[in-house]
Amino acid sequence: MLLKVGELAKHTGLTVRTLHHYDSIGLLRPSGRSDSGYRLYDRDDVARLHGIQALRGLGLPLEEIGQLLGDGGAGMPAIIDRQLRALDAQIDQASRLRQHLRFVQAKFSHGDQPALDDWLETLGLMATCDRYFSPDEMQLLFRSWRTVEADWRRLVDDIRVEMAAGTPADDIRVQPLAQRWMTQMHGWMHGDFELMERWGRMYMAEPRIQESSGMDRAVVDYIEVAVQLRLSLYRRYITDEQLRRIVHVPVSDWQALRDAVNALQDAGVPPTHPAAWVQVQRWDQLFQRLTQGDRGLQDGLRRGNAEEPMLRAGALLSQEHREYLTCAAEAARAAAAAVSAVSAVPASSASAIPAMSPVPSGTA
Protein backbone atom coordinates (compact mmCIF):
# COMPACT_ATOMS: atom_id res chain seq x y z
CA MET A 1 0.00 0.00 0.00
CA LEU A 2 1.32 3.42 -1.01
CA LEU A 3 0.21 6.75 0.45
CA LYS A 4 0.19 10.11 -1.23
CA VAL A 5 1.62 13.00 0.70
CA GLY A 6 -1.84 14.34 1.55
CA GLU A 7 -2.97 10.96 2.85
CA LEU A 8 0.15 10.57 4.97
CA ALA A 9 -0.33 14.06 6.37
CA LYS A 10 -3.92 13.26 7.29
CA HIS A 11 -2.98 10.01 9.08
CA THR A 12 -0.08 11.50 11.03
CA GLY A 13 -1.40 14.96 11.87
CA LEU A 14 1.55 16.59 10.10
CA THR A 15 1.17 19.21 7.42
CA VAL A 16 1.95 18.60 3.78
CA ARG A 17 4.40 21.47 4.03
CA THR A 18 6.31 19.65 6.81
CA LEU A 19 6.55 16.48 4.72
CA HIS A 20 7.76 18.50 1.72
CA HIS A 21 10.41 20.05 3.98
CA TYR A 22 11.56 16.62 5.21
CA ASP A 23 11.89 15.60 1.55
CA SER A 24 13.82 18.72 0.59
CA ILE A 25 16.47 18.22 3.31
CA GLY A 26 16.75 14.49 2.60
CA LEU A 27 15.34 13.43 5.94
CA LEU A 28 12.34 11.56 4.51
CA ARG A 29 12.36 10.99 0.77
CA PRO A 30 9.34 9.15 -0.63
CA SER A 31 10.17 5.78 -2.14
CA GLY A 32 8.18 6.38 -5.26
CA ARG A 33 6.32 8.77 -7.50
CA SER A 34 3.05 8.37 -9.32
CA ASP A 35 2.73 8.82 -13.05
CA SER A 36 1.52 12.30 -12.30
CA GLY A 37 4.58 13.04 -10.15
CA TYR A 38 2.90 12.77 -6.73
CA ARG A 39 5.08 11.61 -3.83
CA LEU A 40 4.26 8.04 -2.74
CA TYR A 41 5.25 6.65 0.68
CA ASP A 42 5.53 2.94 1.49
CA ARG A 43 5.74 0.99 4.77
CA ASP A 44 9.45 1.70 5.28
CA ASP A 45 8.89 5.40 4.73
CA VAL A 46 6.14 5.45 7.37
CA ALA A 47 8.38 3.54 9.81
CA ARG A 48 11.14 6.10 9.22
CA LEU A 49 8.65 8.91 9.82
CA HIS A 50 7.76 7.32 13.15
CA GLY A 51 11.43 7.38 14.08
CA ILE A 52 11.69 11.03 13.06
CA GLN A 53 8.69 12.03 15.16
CA ALA A 54 9.86 9.93 18.12
CA LEU A 55 13.24 11.64 18.13
CA ARG A 56 11.63 15.05 17.60
CA GLY A 57 9.55 14.33 20.68
CA LEU A 58 12.76 13.80 22.59
CA GLY A 59 13.92 17.26 21.60
CA LEU A 60 16.56 16.30 19.02
CA PRO A 61 17.22 18.66 16.06
CA LEU A 62 16.49 17.45 12.53
CA GLU A 63 20.16 17.33 11.55
CA GLU A 64 20.97 14.96 14.45
CA ILE A 65 17.89 12.87 13.68
CA GLY A 66 19.12 12.36 10.13
CA GLN A 67 22.49 11.15 11.41
CA LEU A 68 20.87 8.75 13.89
CA LEU A 69 18.54 7.21 11.34
CA GLY A 70 21.39 6.50 8.97
CA ASP A 71 20.46 4.46 5.96
CA GLY A 72 16.93 3.18 5.60
CA GLY A 73 15.94 3.33 9.25
CA ALA A 74 18.21 0.51 10.42
CA GLY A 75 18.15 1.91 13.99
CA MET A 76 14.36 1.78 14.43
CA PRO A 77 14.28 -0.82 17.27
CA ALA A 78 16.73 1.29 19.28
CA ILE A 79 14.69 4.44 18.57
CA ILE A 80 11.48 2.80 19.75
CA ASP A 81 13.24 1.57 22.88
CA ARG A 82 14.54 5.07 23.52
CA GLN A 83 11.06 6.51 23.03
CA LEU A 84 9.55 4.01 25.44
CA ARG A 85 12.14 4.87 28.09
CA ALA A 86 11.41 8.56 27.60
CA LEU A 87 7.67 7.94 27.99
CA ASP A 88 8.29 5.89 31.14
CA ALA A 89 10.27 8.81 32.56
CA GLN A 90 7.45 11.21 31.71
CA ILE A 91 4.89 8.92 33.34
CA ASP A 92 7.05 8.67 36.46
CA GLN A 93 7.46 12.44 36.54
CA ALA A 94 3.71 12.93 36.17
CA SER A 95 3.05 10.41 38.95
CA ARG A 96 5.43 12.23 41.26
CA LEU A 97 3.81 15.56 40.42
CA ARG A 98 0.41 14.04 41.15
CA GLN A 99 1.67 12.84 44.51
CA HIS A 100 3.04 16.32 45.30
CA LEU A 101 -0.33 17.85 44.46
CA ARG A 102 -2.12 15.35 46.69
CA PHE A 103 0.06 16.41 49.61
CA VAL A 104 -0.64 20.06 48.90
CA GLN A 105 -4.35 19.29 48.57
CA ALA A 106 -4.25 17.59 51.98
CA LYS A 107 -2.98 20.86 53.47
CA PHE A 108 -6.15 22.58 52.27
CA SER A 109 -8.52 19.77 53.27
CA HIS A 110 -8.51 20.90 56.90
CA GLY A 111 -9.84 24.32 55.89
CA ASP A 112 -6.63 26.18 56.71
CA GLN A 113 -4.39 28.13 54.39
CA PRO A 114 -0.93 26.56 54.56
CA ALA A 115 1.77 28.91 55.76
CA LEU A 116 4.94 29.46 53.77
CA ASP A 117 6.82 27.10 56.09
CA ASP A 118 4.17 24.42 55.46
CA TRP A 119 4.70 24.68 51.71
CA LEU A 120 8.45 24.55 52.04
CA GLU A 121 8.34 21.64 54.49
CA THR A 122 5.97 19.62 52.30
CA LEU A 123 8.01 20.21 49.15
CA GLY A 124 11.25 19.43 50.96
CA LEU A 125 9.92 16.16 52.38
CA MET A 126 8.58 15.11 49.01
CA ALA A 127 11.90 15.84 47.31
CA THR A 128 13.74 13.82 49.94
CA CYS A 129 11.39 10.83 49.74
CA ASP A 130 11.54 10.90 45.94
CA ARG A 131 15.16 9.79 46.17
CA TYR A 132 14.26 6.60 48.00
CA PHE A 133 10.73 5.58 47.01
CA SER A 134 8.53 5.33 43.94
CA PRO A 135 5.27 7.32 43.86
CA ASP A 136 3.27 4.14 44.60
CA GLU A 137 5.49 3.32 47.58
CA MET A 138 5.19 6.85 48.91
CA GLN A 139 1.43 6.71 48.59
CA LEU A 140 1.39 3.42 50.54
CA LEU A 141 3.67 4.77 53.28
CA PHE A 142 1.87 8.03 53.85
CA ARG A 143 -1.59 6.50 53.59
CA SER A 144 -0.60 3.86 56.16
CA TRP A 145 1.04 6.49 58.38
CA ARG A 146 -2.32 8.11 59.01
CA THR A 147 -3.58 4.86 60.55
CA VAL A 148 -0.56 4.27 62.81
CA GLU A 149 0.58 7.79 63.70
CA ALA A 150 -1.26 7.97 67.04
CA ASP A 151 0.20 4.61 68.15
CA TRP A 152 3.69 5.76 67.14
CA ARG A 153 3.35 8.95 69.17
CA ARG A 154 2.34 6.97 72.25
CA LEU A 155 5.19 4.52 71.75
CA VAL A 156 7.75 7.32 71.40
CA ASP A 157 6.42 8.90 74.61
CA ASP A 158 6.79 5.55 76.42
CA ILE A 159 10.35 5.17 75.16
CA ARG A 160 11.22 8.64 76.40
CA VAL A 161 9.92 7.69 79.86
CA GLU A 162 12.42 4.81 80.06
CA MET A 163 15.19 7.03 78.72
CA ALA A 164 14.42 9.71 81.33
CA ALA A 165 14.42 7.05 84.06
CA GLY A 166 17.91 6.00 83.01
CA THR A 167 16.85 2.46 82.02
CA PRO A 168 19.66 0.89 79.92
CA ALA A 169 18.58 0.14 76.36
CA ASP A 170 19.57 -3.51 76.77
CA ASP A 171 17.46 -3.92 79.93
CA ILE A 172 14.68 -6.48 79.80
CA ARG A 173 12.19 -3.75 80.72
CA VAL A 174 12.74 -2.15 77.30
CA GLN A 175 11.92 -5.33 75.38
CA PRO A 176 8.13 -4.78 75.34
CA LEU A 177 8.85 -1.40 73.73
CA ALA A 178 11.19 -3.04 71.20
CA GLN A 179 8.47 -5.55 70.31
CA ARG A 180 5.93 -2.75 69.88
CA TRP A 181 8.41 -0.87 67.67
CA MET A 182 8.97 -3.92 65.47
CA THR A 183 5.27 -4.73 65.29
CA GLN A 184 4.26 -1.19 64.37
CA MET A 185 7.01 -0.89 61.77
CA HIS A 186 5.94 -4.23 60.31
CA GLY A 187 2.33 -3.10 60.12
CA TRP A 188 3.14 0.35 58.73
CA MET A 189 5.24 -1.12 55.91
CA HIS A 190 2.80 -4.00 55.30
CA GLY A 191 5.47 -6.56 56.14
CA ASP A 192 7.81 -5.41 53.35
CA PHE A 193 11.30 -5.83 54.84
CA GLU A 194 13.01 -4.21 51.85
CA LEU A 195 10.82 -1.14 52.32
CA MET A 196 11.69 -1.05 56.03
CA GLU A 197 15.40 -1.20 55.26
CA ARG A 198 15.14 1.64 52.74
CA TRP A 199 13.19 3.75 55.20
CA GLY A 200 15.89 3.11 57.81
CA ARG A 201 18.63 4.18 55.39
CA MET A 202 16.71 7.33 54.52
CA TYR A 203 16.09 8.19 58.17
CA MET A 204 19.76 7.82 59.08
CA ALA A 205 20.94 9.84 56.06
CA GLU A 206 18.36 12.64 56.00
CA PRO A 207 18.16 15.16 58.90
CA ARG A 208 14.96 16.59 57.41
CA ILE A 209 13.17 13.27 57.94
CA GLN A 210 14.49 13.01 61.50
CA GLU A 211 13.17 16.48 62.31
CA SER A 212 9.72 15.97 60.77
CA SER A 213 8.99 12.45 61.98
CA GLY A 214 8.66 13.25 65.68
CA MET A 215 11.18 10.46 66.35
CA ASP A 216 14.41 12.27 67.13
CA ARG A 217 17.73 10.51 66.64
CA ALA A 218 18.25 9.90 70.37
CA VAL A 219 14.99 7.92 70.61
CA VAL A 220 15.79 5.88 67.51
CA ASP A 221 19.35 5.12 68.63
CA TYR A 222 18.07 4.02 72.03
CA ILE A 223 15.33 1.69 70.80
CA GLU A 224 17.56 0.36 68.02
CA VAL A 225 19.82 -1.20 70.67
CA ALA A 226 16.83 -3.06 72.12
CA VAL A 227 15.53 -4.07 68.69
CA GLN A 228 18.90 -5.44 67.58
CA LEU A 229 19.20 -7.38 70.84
CA ARG A 230 15.78 -8.90 70.19
CA LEU A 231 16.69 -9.78 66.61
CA SER A 232 19.96 -11.38 67.75
CA LEU A 233 17.99 -13.63 70.08
CA TYR A 234 15.56 -14.61 67.32
CA ARG A 235 18.50 -15.47 65.08
CA ARG A 236 19.53 -18.20 67.51
CA TYR A 237 16.39 -20.08 66.45
CA ILE A 238 15.43 -18.87 62.96
CA THR A 239 17.28 -17.64 59.87
CA ASP A 240 17.01 -14.17 58.33
CA GLU A 241 15.17 -15.76 55.44
CA GLN A 242 12.60 -17.20 57.84
CA LEU A 243 12.35 -13.88 59.64
CA ARG A 244 11.40 -12.19 56.35
CA ARG A 245 8.61 -14.73 55.92
CA ILE A 246 6.74 -13.47 58.97
CA VAL A 247 3.48 -11.82 57.95
CA HIS A 248 1.92 -8.91 59.80
CA VAL A 249 -1.02 -9.94 61.96
CA PRO A 250 -2.81 -6.90 63.46
CA VAL A 251 -2.19 -6.41 67.16
CA SER A 252 -5.95 -6.13 67.61
CA ASP A 253 -6.30 -9.82 66.62
CA TRP A 254 -3.86 -10.87 69.35
CA GLN A 255 -5.54 -8.56 71.84
CA ALA A 256 -8.92 -10.13 71.04
CA LEU A 257 -7.45 -13.57 71.80
CA ARG A 258 -5.89 -12.29 75.01
CA ASP A 259 -9.20 -10.73 76.12
CA ALA A 260 -11.05 -13.98 75.40
CA VAL A 261 -8.56 -15.97 77.50
CA ASN A 262 -8.81 -13.40 80.29
CA ALA A 263 -12.59 -13.78 80.27
CA LEU A 264 -12.30 -17.57 80.59
CA GLN A 265 -9.80 -17.29 83.43
CA ASP A 266 -11.90 -14.67 85.24
CA ALA A 267 -14.91 -16.97 84.95
CA GLY A 268 -12.88 -19.88 86.39
CA VAL A 269 -13.13 -21.96 83.20
CA PRO A 270 -10.40 -24.65 83.37
CA PRO A 271 -8.21 -25.38 80.31
CA THR A 272 -9.84 -28.83 80.14
CA HIS A 273 -13.15 -27.24 79.15
CA PRO A 274 -14.17 -27.24 75.44
CA ALA A 275 -14.61 -23.44 75.61
CA ALA A 276 -10.86 -23.15 76.15
CA TRP A 277 -10.19 -25.40 73.17
CA VAL A 278 -11.95 -22.91 70.90
CA GLN A 279 -9.33 -20.33 71.90
CA VAL A 280 -6.59 -22.87 71.16
CA GLN A 281 -7.90 -23.10 67.61
CA ARG A 282 -7.93 -19.33 67.41
CA TRP A 283 -4.33 -19.20 68.68
CA ASP A 284 -3.27 -21.78 66.12
CA GLN A 285 -4.94 -19.85 63.28
CA LEU A 286 -3.16 -16.63 64.25
CA PHE A 287 0.16 -18.44 64.41
CA GLN A 288 -0.45 -20.05 61.01
CA ARG A 289 -1.12 -16.61 59.53
CA LEU A 290 1.94 -15.12 61.20
CA THR A 291 4.28 -17.80 59.81
CA GLN A 292 2.44 -18.58 56.56
CA GLY A 293 2.23 -22.19 57.76
CA ASP A 294 6.03 -22.60 57.88
CA ARG A 295 6.58 -25.41 60.39
CA GLY A 296 10.30 -24.71 60.79
CA LEU A 297 9.59 -21.06 61.53
CA GLN A 298 6.87 -22.01 63.99
CA ASP A 299 9.16 -24.40 65.85
CA GLY A 300 11.93 -21.80 65.98
CA LEU A 301 9.64 -19.12 67.41
CA ARG A 302 8.27 -21.53 70.02
CA ARG A 303 11.75 -22.57 71.13
CA GLY A 304 12.89 -18.97 71.32
CA ASN A 305 9.92 -17.98 73.43
CA ALA A 306 10.42 -20.95 75.73
CA GLU A 307 14.16 -20.42 76.25
CA GLU A 308 14.66 -16.64 76.12
CA PRO A 309 13.25 -14.45 78.91
CA MET A 310 13.97 -11.36 76.81
CA LEU A 311 11.69 -12.62 74.05
CA ARG A 312 8.95 -13.56 76.49
CA ALA A 313 9.12 -10.06 77.98
CA GLY A 314 7.94 -8.51 74.73
CA ALA A 315 5.47 -11.19 73.63
CA LEU A 316 1.95 -10.14 72.71
CA LEU A 317 0.61 -12.94 74.92
CA SER A 318 1.82 -13.22 78.51
CA GLN A 319 3.42 -16.36 79.88
CA GLU A 320 0.23 -17.00 81.88
CA HIS A 321 -1.86 -16.85 78.72
CA ARG A 322 0.49 -19.23 76.93
CA GLU A 323 0.51 -21.72 79.79
CA TYR A 324 -3.30 -21.72 79.89
CA LEU A 325 -3.56 -22.24 76.12
CA THR A 326 -0.83 -24.91 76.14
CA CYS A 327 -2.70 -26.86 78.84
CA ALA A 328 -5.92 -26.45 76.84
CA ALA A 329 -4.16 -27.75 73.70
CA GLU A 330 -2.91 -30.83 75.56
CA ALA A 331 -6.38 -31.46 76.96
CA ALA A 332 -7.92 -31.07 73.51
CA ARG A 333 -5.45 -33.51 71.97
CA ALA A 334 -6.16 -36.03 74.72
CA ALA A 335 -9.90 -35.64 74.12
CA ALA A 336 -9.44 -36.06 70.38
CA ALA A 337 -7.42 -39.22 70.99
CA ALA A 338 -10.21 -40.53 73.20
CA VAL A 339 -12.75 -39.89 70.46
CA SER A 340 -10.55 -41.73 67.96
CA ALA A 341 -10.45 -44.69 70.31
CA VAL A 342 -14.25 -44.84 70.33
CA SER A 343 -14.21 -46.63 66.98
CA ALA A 344 -12.61 -49.63 68.71
CA VAL A 345 -15.25 -49.69 71.47
CA PRO A 346 -18.71 -51.32 71.20
CA ALA A 347 -21.50 -48.82 70.56
CA SER A 348 -23.05 -49.38 73.98
CA SER A 349 -19.80 -48.41 75.68
CA ALA A 350 -19.00 -45.53 73.33
CA SER A 351 -22.26 -43.78 74.19
CA ALA A 352 -20.85 -43.05 77.64
CA ILE A 353 -17.96 -40.93 76.23
CA PRO A 354 -18.85 -37.24 75.73
CA ALA A 355 -18.37 -35.65 72.29
CA MET A 356 -15.24 -33.55 71.87
CA SER A 357 -14.44 -30.83 69.31
CA PRO A 358 -11.38 -31.67 67.20
CA VAL A 359 -8.43 -29.26 67.61
CA PRO A 360 -5.34 -28.93 65.38
CA SER A 361 -2.29 -30.37 67.04
CA GLY A 362 0.04 -27.61 65.88
CA THR A 363 -0.29 -24.79 68.42
CA ALA A 364 2.04 -21.93 69.19
Secondary structure, DSSP 8 states (H G I E B T S, - for coil): --EEHHHHHHHHT--HHHHHHHHHTTSS--SEE-TT--EEE-HHHHHHHHHHHHHHHTT--HHHHHHHHTTTTTTHHHHHHHHHHHHHHHHHHHHHHHHHHHHHHHHHHTT----HHHHHHHHHHHHHHHTT--HHHHHHHHHHHHHHHHHHHHHHHHHHHHHHTT--TTSGGGHHHHHHHHHHHHHHTTT-HHHHHHHHHHHHH-HHHHHHHS--HHHHHHHHHHHHHHHHHHTTTS-HHHHHH-----HHHHHHHHHHHHHHHHTT--TTSHHHHHHHHHHHHHHHHHHTT-HHHHHHHHHHHHH-HHHHHT-SS-HHHHHHHHHHHHHHHHHHHHHHHGGGS-HHHHTTS-------S---
